[in-house]
């Protein structure tokens, strides 16, 4: 088992030869434990309306320049069914955070409807549904689980108290987020989390602690990527000045972080996220070569994609989902990998942990 010092060393890797060794080591572990298939989760960005005010995020409540939108039921269901027909197997519904009854009840209805409509010969249990809708009550998680969602993504953002506090207003507390991850596990979800990488004030030691947290809390899935400043936030490039690491540094650190996480948690699913591609065009392919085995094609209708900008420079803003499909497949095949079409591609870690421990 990797120690904290070994993890710090992996994260600090900077010479080309050492990076290549780290990458190959992580890739081999991935191959041995979860195989080489890449699983798709088509992501539907339901709405950028958000009641929270995270300092780093472009859709934060106080950003009055953001054009707010909300997809209607038909758009969401159409995107989901398109996904099922393409063989994607799973979707993610992500949104700015809202906790009111109208919102939570709408999600329940959408999950039920997507499940019902996506059952086919190829997908006898319908699409795999992941939700990424922020902190909610246990009763809400339960309702959505019973409707058919079985995976949930909630990034911890940083497990370091002081850094977490620097990133969020006082009303948003690390403890609440930790509690939410516990609640999700108790409700039976496959639980995903993650952090932003290369934040101002974030040390390699903090990132190593994040990885130990993923391992010690038995996390099933990870989605993480480089921090990318958004101009209309308190953490813009201008405001951060020389506390911001260069793009190249943030990219390499994010790739090292994927590799170190794979080495520490061999049987989890790790996503290669869009933020990597916002730094360099082949960023997502690079993430796959460092041990990631999941990627998230964007299914959000092109007319509102530009409004779901969590960070500046989000790629593929004017591409349709059909264009994304062709482009992404080409990109994945360029790394010598195949896509696990028509499968959920669930976390093997979840299967392992629920065999030894009865599900809650
Ligand atoms: N409201 C949901 C979804 C949040 S957006 C929730 O709270 O879970 C998904 C992720 O985007 C966030 O968890 C955060 O890690 C990431 N993100 C937001 N702003 C970012 C930025 N400026 N750079 C990189 N990632 C960012």
Boltz pocket constraint, residues with backbone or C-beta under 6 A from the ligand:
constraints:
  - pocket:
      binder: B
      contacts: [[A, 56], [A, 57], [A, 58], [A, 94], [A, 95], [A, 96], [A, 97], [A, 132], [A, 133], [A, 134], [A, 135], [A, 153], [A, 154], [A, 155], [A, 157], [A, 195], [A, 196], [A, 225], [A, 226], [A, 227], [A, 228], [A, 229], [A, 230], [A, 275], [A, 310], [A, 311], [A, 312]]
      max_distance: 6.0
